[in-house]
Amino acid sequence: MTGTYGKEIPDIAALCVHELTRAAGLHEPFYSAHEGFAILQEEVDELWECVKTNRGYTQDAVDEAIQVAAMAMRYVLDCGGAVVGMRAA
């Protein structure tokens, strides 16, 4: 891995997994790929709202980015598990 991100990646990944686990405890699995995409898009829109209002470097934006990552992982789990066979790309 290049760059300076190596040591932060496990910590960020843990935050995303924590959010994924929290959300999975509150909500049923995605009913369809369309629902999964809509939920992921909603999280992206919330992050975009932070960015376009000059709050892209705030804790709110970071929290939204973590939710985007968590919902992307949820999409893979609920909608893509059989396709990707849970293998690394």
URKAFEN-V503465 format. One record per residue. N is the residue number from 1. SS is DSSP state (2 for helix, 1 for strand, 0 for the rest). PSI is psi in radians with two decimals (* if undefined). OMEGA is omega as a letter, one per 20 degrees, with the letter a starting at -180 (* if undefined). Layout:
[[N & SS & PSI & OMEGA] [N & SS & PSI & OMEGA]]
This chain:
[[1 & 0 & 2.39 & r] [2 & 0 & 2.96 & r] [3 & 0 & -2.98 & a] [4 & 0 & 0.27 & a] [5 & 0 & -0.15 & a] [6 & 2 & -0.83 & a] [7 & 2 & -0.40 & a] [8 & 2 & -0.41 & a] [9 & 2 & -0.82 & r] [10 & 2 & -0.63 & r] [11 & 2 & -0.75 & r] [12 & 2 & -0.75 & r] [13 & 2 & -0.69 & r] [14 & 2 & -0.69 & r] [15 & 2 & -0.71 & r] [16 & 2 & -0.74 & r] [17 & 2 & -0.70 & r] [18 & 2 & -0.78 & r] [19 & 2 & -0.71 & r] [20 & 2 & -0.80 & r] [21 & 2 & -0.73 & r] [22 & 2 & -0.86 & a] [23 & 2 & -0.68 & r] [24 & 2 & -0.53 & r] [25 & 2 & -0.36 & a] [26 & 2 & -0.47 & a] [27 & 0 & 2.58 & r] [28 & 0 & 2.80 & r] [29 & 0 & 2.76 & r] [30 & 0 & 2.31 & a] [31 & 0 & -0.58 & a] [32 & 0 & 2.97 & r] [33 & 2 & -0.62 & r] [34 & 2 & -0.76 & r] [35 & 2 & -0.76 & r] [36 & 2 & -0.76 & r] [37 & 2 & -0.74 & a] [38 & 2 & -0.72 & r] [39 & 2 & -0.74 & r] [40 & 2 & -0.76 & r] [41 & 2 & -0.67 & r] [42 & 2 & -0.74 & r] [43 & 2 & -0.69 & r] [44 & 2 & -0.73 & r] [45 & 2 & -0.67 & r] [46 & 2 & -0.67 & r] [47 & 2 & -0.77 & r] [48 & 2 & -0.67 & r] [49 & 2 & -0.72 & r] [50 & 2 & -0.80 & a] [51 & 2 & -0.84 & a] [52 & 2 & -0.24 & r] [53 & 0 & 0.44 & r] [54 & 0 & 0.57 & r] [55 & 0 & 0.46 & a] [56 & 0 & -0.28 & r] [57 & 0 & 0.31 & a] [58 & 0 & 2.96 & r] [59 & 2 & -0.62 & r] [60 & 2 & -0.76 & r] [61 & 2 & -0.72 & r] [62 & 2 & -0.76 & r] [63 & 2 & -0.73 & r] [64 & 2 & -0.70 & r] [65 & 2 & -0.67 & r] [66 & 2 & -0.69 & r] [67 & 2 & -0.65 & r] [68 & 2 & -0.86 & a] [69 & 2 & -0.74 & a] [70 & 2 & -0.73 & a] [71 & 2 & -0.51 & r] [72 & 2 & -0.72 & r] [73 & 2 & -0.70 & r] [74 & 2 & -0.68 & r] [75 & 2 & -0.81 & r] [76 & 2 & -0.77 & a] [77 & 2 & -0.82 & a] [78 & 2 & -0.53 & a] [79 & 2 & -0.33 & a] [80 & 2 & 0.02 & a] [81 & 2 & -0.76 & a] [82 & 2 & -0.58 & a] [83 & 2 & -0.83 & a] [84 & 2 & -0.19 & r] [85 & 0 & 0.42 & r] [86 & 0 & 0.71 & r] [87 & 0 & 2.70 & r] [88 & 0 & 2.46 & a] [89 & 0 & * & *]]
